[in-house]
């Protein structure tokens, strides 16, 4: 797969992308020597999304064929999901610690303090 650098994009812009995509359907973009992004034409992107949807459909059909599904009302579904969440919350107290409030950074306060009144 062809590779572009961030500097190529900066200096040559879209022309660098077009050159890279002339060789392959996708091109890597490296930033500071590490591959970070992939660029492709929209048609290729749509093709890959369609493949994802086909794979999801095939998996769903396999689940149905194997009997891995539940028939229930919306109310029953919500009750089942809520009970699963409650059971998960009871067994994982560490997750609650992650959801605690993080204090705001003091950067904004420092910037405001540096401003003189009336400006």
Phi and psi restraints in degrees (range 20) as a CNS / XPLOR table:
assign (resid 1 and name C) (resid 2 and name N)
       (resid 2 and name CA) (resid 2 and name C) 1.0 -63.9 20.0 2
assign (resid 2 and name N) (resid 2 and name CA)
       (resid 2 and name C) (resid 3 and name N) 1.0 154.7 20.0 2
assign (resid 2 and name C) (resid 3 and name N)
       (resid 3 and name CA) (resid 3 and name C) 1.0 -126.7 20.0 2
assign (resid 3 and name N) (resid 3 and name CA)
       (resid 3 and name C) (resid 4 and name N) 1.0 141.6 20.0 2
assign (resid 3 and name C) (resid 4 and name N)
       (resid 4 and name CA) (resid 4 and name C) 1.0 -118.3 20.0 2
assign (resid 4 and name N) (resid 4 and name CA)
       (resid 4 and name C) (resid 5 and name N) 1.0 151.6 20.0 2
assign (resid 4 and name C) (resid 5 and name N)
       (resid 5 and name CA) (resid 5 and name C) 1.0 -103.6 20.0 2
assign (resid 5 and name N) (resid 5 and name CA)
       (resid 5 and name C) (resid 6 and name N) 1.0 160.1 20.0 2
assign (resid 5 and name C) (resid 6 and name N)
       (resid 6 and name CA) (resid 6 and name C) 1.0 -59.8 20.0 2
assign (resid 6 and name N) (resid 6 and name CA)
       (resid 6 and name C) (resid 7 and name N) 1.0 -33.9 20.0 2
assign (resid 6 and name C) (resid 7 and name N)
       (resid 7 and name CA) (resid 7 and name C) 1.0 -66.5 20.0 2
assign (resid 7 and name N) (resid 7 and name CA)
       (resid 7 and name C) (resid 8 and name N) 1.0 -39.0 20.0 2
assign (resid 7 and name C) (resid 8 and name N)
       (resid 8 and name CA) (resid 8 and name C) 1.0 -56.4 20.0 2
assign (resid 8 and name N) (resid 8 and name CA)
       (resid 8 and name C) (resid 9 and name N) 1.0 -45.4 20.0 2
assign (resid 8 and name C) (resid 9 and name N)
       (resid 9 and name CA) (resid 9 and name C) 1.0 -65.6 20.0 2
assign (resid 9 and name N) (resid 9 and name CA)
       (resid 9 and name C) (resid 10 and name N) 1.0 -38.2 20.0 2
assign (resid 9 and name C) (resid 10 and name N)
       (resid 10 and name CA) (resid 10 and name C) 1.0 -65.6 20.0 2
assign (resid 10 and name N) (resid 10 and name CA)
       (resid 10 and name C) (resid 11 and name N) 1.0 -42.7 20.0 2
assign (resid 10 and name C) (resid 11 and name N)
       (resid 11 and name CA) (resid 11 and name C) 1.0 -86.4 20.0 2
assign (resid 11 and name N) (resid 11 and name CA)
       (resid 11 and name C) (resid 12 and name N) 1.0 -37.1 20.0 2
assign (resid 11 and name C) (resid 12 and name N)
       (resid 12 and name CA) (resid 12 and name C) 1.0 -107.3 20.0 2
assign (resid 12 and name N) (resid 12 and name CA)
       (resid 12 and name C) (resid 13 and name N) 1.0 -17.2 20.0 2
assign (resid 12 and name C) (resid 13 and name N)
       (resid 13 and name CA) (resid 13 and name C) 1.0 64.2 20.0 2
assign (resid 13 and name N) (resid 13 and name CA)
       (resid 13 and name C) (resid 14 and name N) 1.0 -138.3 20.0 2
assign (resid 13 and name C) (resid 14 and name N)
       (resid 14 and name CA) (resid 14 and name C) 1.0 -62.0 20.0 2
assign (resid 14 and name N) (resid 14 and name CA)
       (resid 14 and name C) (resid 15 and name N) 1.0 -29.1 20.0 2
assign (resid 14 and name C) (resid 15 and name N)
       (resid 15 and name CA) (resid 15 and name C) 1.0 -60.2 20.0 2
assign (resid 15 and name N) (resid 15 and name CA)
       (resid 15 and name C) (resid 16 and name N) 1.0 -37.4 20.0 2
assign (resid 15 and name C) (resid 16 and name N)
       (resid 16 and name CA) (resid 16 and name C) 1.0 -65.0 20.0 2
assign (resid 16 and name N) (resid 16 and name CA)
       (resid 16 and name C) (resid 17 and name N) 1.0 -39.9 20.0 2
assign (resid 16 and name C) (resid 17 and name N)
       (resid 17 and name CA) (resid 17 and name C) 1.0 -66.0 20.0 2
assign (resid 17 and name N) (resid 17 and name CA)
       (resid 17 and name C) (resid 18 and name N) 1.0 -45.7 20.0 2
assign (resid 17 and name C) (resid 18 and name N)
       (resid 18 and name CA) (resid 18 and name C) 1.0 -60.8 20.0 2
assign (resid 18 and name N) (resid 18 and name CA)
       (resid 18 and name C) (resid 19 and name N) 1.0 -40.9 20.0 2
assign (resid 18 and name C) (resid 19 and name N)
       (resid 19 and name CA) (resid 19 and name C) 1.0 -62.2 20.0 2
assign (resid 19 and name N) (resid 19 and name CA)
       (resid 19 and name C) (resid 20 and name N) 1.0 -44.7 20.0 2
assign (resid 19 and name C) (resid 20 and name N)
       (resid 20 and name CA) (resid 20 and name C) 1.0 -66.3 20.0 2
assign (resid 20 and name N) (resid 20 and name CA)
       (resid 20 and name C) (resid 21 and name N) 1.0 -39.3 20.0 2
assign (resid 20 and name C) (resid 21 and name N)
       (resid 21 and name CA) (resid 21 and name C) 1.0 -77.6 20.0 2
assign (resid 21 and name N) (resid 21 and name CA)
       (resid 21 and name C) (resid 22 and name N) 1.0 -10.0 20.0 2
assign (resid 21 and name C) (resid 22 and name N)
       (resid 22 and name CA) (resid 22 and name C) 1.0 -69.7 20.0 2
assign (resid 22 and name N) (resid 22 and name CA)
       (resid 22 and name C) (resid 23 and name N) 1.0 -23.6 20.0 2
assign (resid 22 and name C) (resid 23 and name N)
       (resid 23 and name CA) (resid 23 and name C) 1.0 -93.6 20.0 2
assign (resid 23 and name N) (resid 23 and name CA)
       (resid 23 and name C) (resid 24 and name N) 1.0 -37.0 20.0 2
assign (resid 23 and name C) (resid 24 and name N)
       (resid 24 and name CA) (resid 24 and name C) 1.0 -139.5 20.0 2
assign (resid 24 and name N) (resid 24 and name CA)
       (resid 24 and name C) (resid 25 and name N) 1.0 172.9 20.0 2
assign (resid 24 and name C) (resid 25 and name N)
       (resid 25 and name CA) (resid 25 and name C) 1.0 -83.2 20.0 2
assign (resid 25 and name N) (resid 25 and name CA)
       (resid 25 and name C) (resid 26 and name N) 1.0 -17.2 20.0 2
assign (resid 25 and name C) (resid 26 and name N)
       (resid 26 and name CA) (resid 26 and name C) 1.0 -138.0 20.0 2
assign (resid 26 and name N) (resid 26 and name CA)
       (resid 26 and name C) (resid 27 and name N) 1.0 154.5 20.0 2
assign (resid 26 and name C) (resid 27 and name N)
       (resid 27 and name CA) (resid 27 and name C) 1.0 -139.4 20.0 2
assign (resid 27 and name N) (resid 27 and name CA)
       (resid 27 and name C) (resid 28 and name N) 1.0 139.6 20.0 2
assign (resid 27 and name C) (resid 28 and name N)
       (resid 28 and name CA) (resid 28 and name C) 1.0 -83.0 20.0 2
assign (resid 28 and name N) (resid 28 and name CA)
       (resid 28 and name C) (resid 29 and name N) 1.0 145.3 20.0 2
assign (resid 28 and name C) (resid 29 and name N)
       (resid 29 and name CA) (resid 29 and name C) 1.0 -116.6 20.0 2
assign (resid 29 and name N) (resid 29 and name CA)
       (resid 29 and name C) (resid 30 and name N) 1.0 122.7 20.0 2
assign (resid 29 and name C) (resid 30 and name N)
       (resid 30 and name CA) (resid 30 and name C) 1.0 -103.7 20.0 2
assign (resid 30 and name N) (resid 30 and name CA)
       (resid 30 and name C) (resid 31 and name N) 1.0 141.8 20.0 2
assign (resid 30 and name C) (resid 31 and name N)
       (resid 31 and name CA) (resid 31 and name C) 1.0 -123.7 20.0 2
assign (resid 31 and name N) (resid 31 and name CA)
       (resid 31 and name C) (resid 32 and name N) 1.0 122.4 20.0 2
assign (resid 31 and name C) (resid 32 and name N)
       (resid 32 and name CA) (resid 32 and name C) 1.0 52.8 20.0 2
assign (resid 32 and name N) (resid 32 and name CA)
       (resid 32 and name C) (resid 33 and name N) 1.0 41.3 20.0 2
assign (resid 32 and name C) (resid 33 and name N)
       (resid 33 and name CA) (resid 33 and name C) 1.0 82.5 20.0 2
assign (resid 33 and name N) (resid 33 and name CA)
       (resid 33 and name C) (resid 34 and name N) 1.0 0.5 20.0 2
assign (resid 33 and name C) (resid 34 and name N)
       (resid 34 and name CA) (resid 34 and name C) 1.0 -117.9 20.0 2
assign (resid 34 and name N) (resid 34 and name CA)
       (resid 34 and name C) (resid 35 and name N) 1.0 133.4 20.0 2
assign (resid 34 and name C) (resid 35 and name N)
       (resid 35 and name CA) (resid 35 and name C) 1.0 -63.6 20.0 2
assign (resid 35 and name N) (resid 35 and name CA)
       (resid 35 and name C) (resid 36 and name N) 1.0 126.2 20.0 2
assign (resid 35 and name C) (resid 36 and name N)
       (resid 36 and name CA) (resid 36 and name C) 1.0 -127.1 20.0 2
assign (resid 36 and name N) (resid 36 and name CA)
       (resid 36 and name C) (resid 37 and name N) 1.0 -32.2 20.0 2
assign (resid 36 and name C) (resid 37 and name N)
       (resid 37 and name CA) (resid 37 and name C) 1.0 -134.0 20.0 2
assign (resid 37 and name N) (resid 37 and name CA)
       (resid 37 and name C) (resid 38 and name N) 1.0 161.9 20.0 2
assign (resid 37 and name C) (resid 38 and name N)
       (resid 38 and name CA) (resid 38 and name C) 1.0 -127.1 20.0 2
assign (resid 38 and name N) (resid 38 and name CA)
       (resid 38 and name C) (resid 39 and name N) 1.0 131.9 20.0 2
assign (resid 38 and name C) (resid 39 and name N)
       (resid 39 and name CA) (resid 39 and name C) 1.0 -113.6 20.0 2
assign (resid 39 and name N) (resid 39 and name CA)
       (resid 39 and name C) (resid 40 and name N) 1.0 147.3 20.0 2
assign (resid 39 and name C) (resid 40 and name N)
       (resid 40 and name CA) (resid 40 and name C) 1.0 -156.3 20.0 2
assign (resid 40 and name N) (resid 40 and name CA)
       (resid 40 and name C) (resid 41 and name N) 1.0 164.5 20.0 2
assign (resid 40 and name C) (resid 41 and name N)
       (resid 41 and name CA) (resid 41 and name C) 1.0 -71.7 20.0 2
assign (resid 41 and name N) (resid 41 and name CA)
       (resid 41 and name C) (resid 42 and name N) 1.0 154.4 20.0 2
assign (resid 41 and name C) (resid 42 and name N)
       (resid 42 and name CA) (resid 42 and name C) 1.0 -59.5 20.0 2
assign (resid 42 and name N) (resid 42 and name CA)
       (resid 42 and name C) (resid 43 and name N) 1.0 -37.6 20.0 2
assign (resid 42 and name C) (resid 43 and name N)
       (resid 43 and name CA) (resid 43 and name C) 1.0 -60.7 20.0 2
assign (resid 43 and name N) (resid 43 and name CA)
       (resid 43 and name C) (resid 44 and name N) 1.0 -41.2 20.0 2
assign (resid 43 and name C) (resid 44 and name N)
       (resid 44 and name CA) (resid 44 and name C) 1.0 -65.1 20.0 2
assign (resid 44 and name N) (resid 44 and name CA)
       (resid 44 and name C) (resid 45 and name N) 1.0 -41.1 20.0 2
assign (resid 44 and name C) (resid 45 and name N)
       (resid 45 and name CA) (resid 45 and name C) 1.0 -60.9 20.0 2
assign (resid 45 and name N) (resid 45 and name CA)
       (resid 45 and name C) (resid 46 and name N) 1.0 -46.2 20.0 2
assign (resid 45 and name C) (resid 46 and name N)
       (resid 46 and name CA) (resid 46 and name C) 1.0 -62.8 20.0 2
assign (resid 46 and name N) (resid 46 and name CA)
       (resid 46 and name C) (resid 47 and name N) 1.0 -39.1 20.0 2
assign (resid 46 and name C) (resid 47 and name N)
       (resid 47 and name CA) (resid 47 and name C) 1.0 -60.8 20.0 2
assign (resid 47 and name N) (resid 47 and name CA)
       (resid 47 and name C) (resid 48 and name N) 1.0 -45.6 20.0 2
assign (resid 47 and name C) (resid 48 and name N)
       (resid 48 and name CA) (resid 48 and name C) 1.0 -65.6 20.0 2
assign (resid 48 and name N) (resid 48 and name CA)
       (resid 48 and name C) (resid 49 and name N) 1.0 -38.7 20.0 2
assign (resid 48 and name C) (resid 49 and name N)
       (resid 49 and name CA) (resid 49 and name C) 1.0 -63.3 20.0 2
assign (resid 49 and name N) (resid 49 and name CA)
       (resid 49 and name C) (resid 50 and name N) 1.0 -40.9 20.0 2
assign (resid 49 and name C) (resid 50 and name N)
       (resid 50 and name CA) (resid 50 and name C) 1.0 -63.0 20.0 2
assign (resid 50 and name N) (resid 50 and name CA)
       (resid 50 and name C) (resid 51 and name N) 1.0 -39.8 20.0 2
assign (resid 50 and name C) (resid 51 and name N)
       (resid 51 and name CA) (resid 51 and name C) 1.0 -62.2 20.0 2
assign (resid 51 and name N) (resid 51 and name CA)
       (resid 51 and name C) (resid 52 and name N) 1.0 -40.7 20.0 2
assign (resid 51 and name C) (resid 52 and name N)
       (resid 52 and name CA) (resid 52 and name C) 1.0 -60.7 20.0 2
assign (resid 52 and name N) (resid 52 and name CA)
       (resid 52 and name C) (resid 53 and name N) 1.0 -44.5 20.0 2
assign (resid 52 and name C) (resid 53 and name N)
       (resid 53 and name CA) (resid 53 and name C) 1.0 -66.1 20.0 2
assign (resid 53 and name N) (resid 53 and name CA)
       (resid 53 and name C) (resid 54 and name N) 1.0 -39.3 20.0 2
assign (resid 53 and name C) (resid 54 and name N)
       (resid 54 and name CA) (resid 54 and name C) 1.0 -62.5 20.0 2
assign (resid 54 and name N) (resid 54 and name CA)
       (resid 54 and name C) (resid 55 and name N) 1.0 -40.8 20.0 2
assign (resid 54 and name C) (resid 55 and name N)
       (resid 55 and name CA) (resid 55 and name C) 1.0 -65.6 20.0 2
assign (resid 55 and name N) (resid 55 and name CA)
       (resid 55 and name C) (resid 56 and name N) 1.0 -41.4 20.0 2
assign (resid 55 and name C) (resid 56 and name N)
       (resid 56 and name CA) (resid 56 and name C) 1.0 -64.4 20.0 2
assign (resid 56 and name N) (resid 56 and name CA)
       (resid 56 and name C) (resid 57 and name N) 1.0 -40.9 20.0 2
assign (resid 56 and name C) (resid 57 and name N)
       (resid 57 and name CA) (resid 57 and name C) 1.0 -63.6 20.0 2
assign (resid 57 and name N) (resid 57 and name CA)
       (resid 57 and name C) (resid 58 and name N) 1.0 -44.5 20.0 2
assign (resid 57 and name C) (resid 58 and name N)
       (resid 58 and name CA) (resid 58 and name C) 1.0 -61.5 20.0 2
assign (resid 58 and name N) (resid 58 and name CA)
       (resid 58 and name C) (resid 59 and name N) 1.0 -40.7 20.0 2
assign (resid 58 and name C) (resid 59 and name N)
       (resid 59 and name CA) (resid 59 and name C) 1.0 -65.4 20.0 2
assign (resid 59 and name N) (resid 59 and name CA)
       (resid 59 and name C) (resid 60 and name N) 1.0 -41.9 20.0 2
assign (resid 59 and name C) (resid 60 and name N)
       (resid 60 and name CA) (resid 60 and name C) 1.0 -63.2 20.0 2
assign (resid 60 and name N) (resid 60 and name CA)
       (resid 60 and name C) (resid 61 and name N) 1.0 -42.6 20.0 2
assign (resid 60 and name C) (resid 61 and name N)
       (resid 61 and name CA) (resid 61 and name C) 1.0 -64.5 20.0 2
assign (resid 61 and name N) (resid 61 and name CA)
       (resid 61 and name C) (resid 62 and name N) 1.0 -36.9 20.0 2
assign (resid 61 and name C) (resid 62 and name N)
       (resid 62 and name CA) (resid 62 and name C) 1.0 -67.1 20.0 2
assign (resid 62 and name N) (resid 62 and name CA)
       (resid 62 and name C) (resid 63 and name N) 1.0 -39.6 20.0 2
assign (resid 62 and name C) (resid 63 and name N)
       (resid 63 and name CA) (resid 63 and name C) 1.0 -62.1 20.0 2
assign (resid 63 and name N) (resid 63 and name CA)
       (resid 63 and name C) (resid 64 and name N) 1.0 -43.1 20.0 2
assign (resid 63 and name C) (resid 64 and name N)
       (resid 64 and name CA) (resid 64 and name C) 1.0 -64.2 20.0 2
assign (resid 64 and name N) (resid 64 and name CA)
       (resid 64 and name C) (resid 65 and name N) 1.0 -45.0 20.0 2
assign (resid 64 and name C) (resid 65 and name N)
       (resid 65 and name CA) (resid 65 and name C) 1.0 -61.5 20.0 2
assign (resid 65 and name N) (resid 65 and name CA)
       (resid 65 and name C) (resid 66 and name N) 1.0 -33.2 20.0 2
assign (resid 65 and name C) (resid 66 and name N)
       (resid 66 and name CA) (resid 66 and name C) 1.0 -88.0 20.0 2
assign (resid 66 and name N) (resid 66 and name CA)
       (resid 66 and name C) (resid 67 and name N) 1.0 -2.0 20.0 2
assign (resid 66 and name C) (resid 67 and name N)
       (resid 67 and name CA) (resid 67 and name C) 1.0 80.2 20.0 2
assign (resid 67 and name N) (resid 67 and name CA)
       (resid 67 and name C) (resid 68 and name N) 1.0 17.7 20.0 2
assign (resid 67 and name C) (resid 68 and name N)
       (resid 68 and name CA) (resid 68 and name C) 1.0 -91.9 20.0 2
assign (resid 68 and name N) (resid 68 and name CA)
       (resid 68 and name C) (resid 69 and name N) 1.0 70.7 20.0 2
assign (resid 68 and name C) (resid 69 and name N)
       (resid 69 and name CA) (resid 69 and name C) 1.0 -155.6 20.0 2
assign (resid 69 and name N) (resid 69 and name CA)
       (resid 69 and name C) (resid 70 and name N) 1.0 165.4 20.0 2
assign (resid 69 and name C) (resid 70 and name N)
       (resid 70 and name CA) (resid 70 and name C) 1.0 -127.3 20.0 2
assign (resid 70 and name N) (resid 70 and name CA)
       (resid 70 and name C) (resid 71 and name N) 1.0 134.8 20.0 2
assign (resid 70 and name C) (resid 71 and name N)
       (resid 71 and name CA) (resid 71 and name C) 1.0 -105.4 20.0 2
assign (resid 71 and name N) (resid 71 and name CA)
       (resid 71 and name C) (resid 72 and name N) 1.0 118.1 20.0 2
assign (resid 71 and name C) (resid 72 and name N)
       (resid 72 and name CA) (resid 72 and name C) 1.0 -158.2 20.0 2
assign (resid 72 and name N) (resid 72 and name CA)
       (resid 72 and name C) (resid 73 and name N) 1.0 163.5 20.0 2
assign (resid 72 and name C) (resid 73 and name N)
       (resid 73 and name CA) (resid 73 and name C) 1.0 -77.3 20.0 2
assign (resid 73 and name N) (resid 73 and name CA)
       (resid 73 and name C) (resid 74 and name N) 1.0 169.7 20.0 2
assign (resid 73 and name C) (resid 74 and name N)
       (resid 74 and name CA) (resid 74 and name C) 1.0 -61.7 20.0 2
assign (resid 74 and name N) (resid 74 and name CA)
       (resid 74 and name C) (resid 75 and name N) 1.0 -41.0 20.0 2
assign (resid 74 and name C) (resid 75 and name N)
       (resid 75 and name CA) (resid 75 and name C) 1.0 -62.9 20.0 2
assign (resid 75 and name N) (resid 75 and name CA)
       (resid 75 and name C) (resid 76 and name N) 1.0 -45.4 20.0 2
assign (resid 75 and name C) (resid 76 and name N)
       (resid 76 and name CA) (resid 76 and name C) 1.0 -62.0 20.0 2
assign (resid 76 and name N) (resid 76 and name CA)
       (resid 76 and name C) (resid 77 and name N) 1.0 -39.8 20.0 2
assign (resid 76 and name C) (resid 77 and name N)
       (resid 77 and name CA) (resid 77 and name C) 1.0 -62.1 20.0 2
assign (resid 77 and name N) (resid 77 and name CA)
       (resid 77 and name C) (resid 78 and name N) 1.0 -46.5 20.0 2
assign (resid 77 and name C) (resid 78 and name N)
       (resid 78 and name CA) (resid 78 and name C) 1.0 -62.0 20.0 2
assign (resid 78 and name N) (resid 78 and name CA)
       (resid 78 and name C) (resid 79 and name N) 1.0 -41.2 20.0 2
assign (resid 78 and name C) (resid 79 and name N)
       (resid 79 and name CA) (resid 79 and name C) 1.0 -63.2 20.0 2
assign (resid 79 and name N) (resid 79 and name CA)
       (resid 79 and name C) (resid 80 and name N) 1.0 -41.3 20.0 2
assign (resid 79 and name C) (resid 80 and name N)
       (resid 80 and name CA) (resid 80 and name C) 1.0 -65.8 20.0 2
assign (resid 80 and name N) (resid 80 and name CA)
       (resid 80 and name C) (resid 81 and name N) 1.0 -44.3 20.0 2
assign (resid 80 and name C) (resid 81 and name N)
       (resid 81 and name CA) (resid 81 and name C) 1.0 -64.2 20.0 2
assign (resid 81 and name N) (resid 81 and name CA)
       (resid 81 and name C) (resid 82 and name N) 1.0 -44.4 20.0 2
assign (resid 81 and name C) (resid 82 and name N)
       (resid 82 and name CA) (resid 82 and name C) 1.0 -62.4 20.0 2
assign (resid 82 and name N) (resid 82 and name CA)
       (resid 82 and name C) (resid 83 and name N) 1.0 -39.0 20.0 2
assign (resid 82 and name C) (resid 83 and name N)
       (resid 83 and name CA) (resid 83 and name C) 1.0 -68.8 20.0 2
assign (resid 83 and name N) (resid 83 and name CA)
       (resid 83 and name C) (resid 84 and name N) 1.0 -35.0 20.0 2
assign (resid 83 and name C) (resid 84 and name N)
       (resid 84 and name CA) (resid 84 and name C) 1.0 -65.6 20.0 2
assign (resid 84 and name N) (resid 84 and name CA)
       (resid 84 and name C) (resid 85 and name N) 1.0 -41.7 20.0 2
assign (resid 84 and name C) (resid 85 and name N)
       (resid 85 and name CA) (resid 85 and name C) 1.0 -65.8 20.0 2
assign (resid 85 and name N) (resid 85 and name CA)
       (resid 85 and name C) (resid 86 and name N) 1.0 -40.8 20.0 2
assign (resid 85 and name C) (resid 86 and name N)
       (resid 86 and name CA) (resid 86 and name C) 1.0 -64.4 20.0 2
assign (resid 86 and name N) (resid 86 and name CA)
       (resid 86 and name C) (resid 87 and name N) 1.0 -41.3 20.0 2
assign (resid 86 and name C) (resid 87 and name N)
       (resid 87 and name CA) (resid 87 and name C) 1.0 -66.8 20.0 2
assign (resid 87 and name N) (resid 87 and name CA)
       (resid 87 and name C) (resid 88 and name N) 1.0 -39.1 20.0 2
assign (resid 87 and name C) (resid 88 and name N)
       (resid 88 and name CA) (resid 88 and name C) 1.0 -66.6 20.0 2
assign (resid 88 and name N) (resid 88 and name CA)
       (resid 88 and name C) (resid 89 and name N) 1.0 -40.7 20.0 2
assign (resid 88 and name C) (resid 89 and name N)
       (resid 89 and name CA) (resid 89 and name C) 1.0 -65.9 20.0 2
assign (resid 89 and name N) (resid 89 and name CA)
       (resid 89 and name C) (resid 90 and name N) 1.0 -34.8 20.0 2
assign (resid 89 and name C) (resid 90 and name N)
       (resid 90 and name CA) (resid 90 and name C) 1.0 -72.3 20.0 2
assign (resid 90 and name N) (resid 90 and name CA)
       (resid 90 and name C) (resid 91 and name N) 1.0 -29.6 20.0 2
assign (resid 90 and name C) (resid 91 and name N)
       (resid 91 and name CA) (resid 91 and name C) 1.0 -93.7 20.0 2
assign (resid 91 and name N) (resid 91 and name CA)
       (resid 91 and name C) (resid 92 and name N) 1.0 -4.7 20.0 2
assign (resid 91 and name C) (resid 92 and name N)
       (resid 92 and name CA) (resid 92 and name C) 1.0 -133.0 20.0 2
assign (resid 92 and name N) (resid 92 and name CA)
       (resid 92 and name C) (resid 93 and name N) 1.0 72.4 20.0 2
assign (resid 92 and name C) (resid 93 and name N)
       (resid 93 and name CA) (resid 93 and name C) 1.0 -66.8 20.0 2
assign (resid 93 and name N) (resid 93 and name CA)
       (resid 93 and name C) (resid 94 and name N) 1.0 -20.7 20.0 2
assign (resid 93 and name C) (resid 94 and name N)
       (resid 94 and name CA) (resid 94 and name C) 1.0 -65.3 20.0 2
assign (resid 94 and name N) (resid 94 and name CA)
       (resid 94 and name C) (resid 95 and name N) 1.0 -29.2 20.0 2
assign (resid 94 and name C) (resid 95 and name N)
       (resid 95 and name CA) (resid 95 and name C) 1.0 -66.2 20.0 2
assign (resid 95 and name N) (resid 95 and name CA)
       (resid 95 and name C) (resid 96 and name N) 1.0 -33.1 20.0 2
assign (resid 95 and name C) (resid 96 and name N)
       (resid 96 and name CA) (resid 96 and name C) 1.0 -64.0 20.0 2
assign (resid 96 and name N) (resid 96 and name CA)
       (resid 96 and name C) (resid 97 and name N) 1.0 -33.8 20.0 2
assign (resid 96 and name C) (resid 97 and name N)
       (resid 97 and name CA) (resid 97 and name C) 1.0 -64.1 20.0 2
assign (resid 97 and name N) (resid 97 and name CA)
       (resid 97 and name C) (resid 98 and name N) 1.0 -32.9 20.0 2
assign (resid 97 and name C) (resid 98 and name N)
       (resid 98 and name CA) (resid 98 and name C) 1.0 -68.5 20.0 2
assign (resid 98 and name N) (resid 98 and name CA)
       (resid 98 and name C) (resid 99 and name N) 1.0 -30.0 20.0 2
assign (resid 98 and name C) (resid 99 and name N)
       (resid 99 and name CA) (resid 99 and name C) 1.0 -85.6 20.0 2
assign (resid 99 and name N) (resid 99 and name CA)
       (resid 99 and name C) (resid 100 and name N) 1.0 1.4 20.0 2
assign (resid 99 and name C) (resid 100 and name N)
       (resid 100 and name CA) (resid 100 and name C) 1.0 -67.8 20.0 2
assign (resid 100 and name N) (resid 100 and name CA)
       (resid 100 and name C) (resid 101 and name N) 1.0 158.5 20.0 2
assign (resid 100 and name C) (resid 101 and name N)
       (resid 101 and name CA) (resid 101 and name C) 1.0 -70.7 20.0 2
assign (resid 101 and name N) (resid 101 and name CA)
       (resid 101 and name C) (resid 102 and name N) 1.0 134.2 20.0 2
assign (resid 101 and name C) (resid 102 and name N)
       (resid 102 and name CA) (resid 102 and name C) 1.0 -99.0 20.0 2
assign (resid 102 and name N) (resid 102 and name CA)
       (resid 102 and name C) (resid 103 and name N) 1.0 129.6 20.0 2
assign (resid 102 and name C) (resid 103 and name N)
       (resid 103 and name CA) (resid 103 and name C) 1.0 -61.9 20.0 2
assign (resid 103 and name N) (resid 103 and name CA)
       (resid 103 and name C) (resid 104 and name N) 1.0 145.5 20.0 2
assign (resid 103 and name C) (resid 104 and name N)
       (resid 104 and name CA) (resid 104 and name C) 1.0 -68.3 20.0 2
assign (resid 104 and name N) (resid 104 and name CA)
       (resid 104 and name C) (resid 105 and name N) 1.0 150.9 20.0 2
assign (resid 104 and name C) (resid 105 and name N)
       (resid 105 and name CA) (resid 105 and name C) 1.0 -68.3 20.0 2
assign (resid 105 and name N) (resid 105 and name CA)
       (resid 105 and name C) (resid 106 and name N) 1.0 150.8 20.0 2
assign (resid 105 and name C) (resid 106 and name N)
       (resid 106 and name CA) (resid 106 and name C) 1.0 -88.6 20.0 2
assign (resid 106 and name N) (resid 106 and name CA)
       (resid 106 and name C) (resid 107 and name N) 1.0 3.5 20.0 2
assign (resid 106 and name C) (resid 107 and name N)
       (resid 107 and name CA) (resid 107 and name C) 1.0 -58.5 20.0 2
assign (resid 107 and name N) (resid 107 and name CA)
       (resid 107 and name C) (resid 108 and name N) 1.0 -44.8 20.0 2
assign (resid 107 and name C) (resid 108 and name N)
       (resid 108 and name CA) (resid 108 and name C) 1.0 -62.3 20.0 2
assign (resid 108 and name N) (resid 108 and name CA)
       (resid 108 and name C) (resid 109 and name N) 1.0 -38.5 20.0 2
assign (resid 108 and name C) (resid 109 and name N)
       (resid 109 and name CA) (resid 109 and name C) 1.0 -66.0 20.0 2
assign (resid 109 and name N) (resid 109 and name CA)
       (resid 109 and name C) (resid 110 and name N) 1.0 -41.4 20.0 2
assign (resid 109 and name C) (resid 110 and name N)
       (resid 110 and name CA) (resid 110 and name C) 1.0 -63.5 20.0 2
assign (resid 110 and name N) (resid 110 and name CA)
       (resid 110 and name C) (resid 111 and name N) 1.0 -41.8 20.0 2
assign (resid 110 and name C) (resid 111 and name N)
       (resid 111 and name CA) (resid 111 and name C) 1.0 -63.6 20.0 2
assign (resid 111 and name N) (resid 111 and name CA)
       (resid 111 and name C) (resid 112 and name N) 1.0 -41.3 20.0 2
assign (resid 111 and name C) (resid 112 and name N)
       (resid 112 and name CA) (resid 112 and name C) 1.0 -65.6 20.0 2
assign (resid 112 and name N) (resid 112 and name CA)
       (resid 112 and name C) (resid 113 and name N) 1.0 -36.0 20.0 2
assign (resid 112 and name C) (resid 113 and name N)
       (resid 113 and name CA) (resid 113 and name C) 1.0 -68.0 20.0 2
assign (resid 113 and name N) (resid 113 and name CA)
       (resid 113 and name C) (resid 114 and name N) 1.0 -31.0 20.0 2
assign (resid 113 and name C) (resid 114 and name N)
       (resid 114 and name CA) (resid 114 and name C) 1.0 -73.2 20.0 2
assign (resid 114 and name N) (resid 114 and name CA)
       (resid 114 and name C) (resid 115 and name N) 1.0 -25.7 20.0 2
assign (resid 114 and name C) (resid 115 and name N)
       (resid 115 and name CA) (resid 115 and name C) 1.0 -69.9 20.0 2
assign (resid 115 and name N) (resid 115 and name CA)
       (resid 115 and name C) (resid 116 and name N) 1.0 140.3 20.0 2
assign (resid 115 and name C) (resid 116 and name N)
       (resid 116 and name CA) (resid 116 and name C) 1.0 -86.6 20.0 2
assign (resid 116 and name N) (resid 116 and name CA)
       (resid 116 and name C) (resid 117 and name N) 1.0 151.6 20.0 2
assign (resid 116 and name C) (resid 117 and name N)
       (resid 117 and name CA) (resid 117 and name C) 1.0 -61.3 20.0 2
assign (resid 117 and name N) (resid 117 and name CA)
       (resid 117 and name C) (resid 118 and name N) 1.0 143.3 20.0 2
assign (resid 117 and name C) (resid 118 and name N)
       (resid 118 and name CA) (resid 118 and name C) 1.0 88.1 20.0 2
assign (resid 118 and name N) (resid 118 and name CA)
       (resid 118 and name C) (resid 119 and name N) 1.0 -1.0 20.0 2
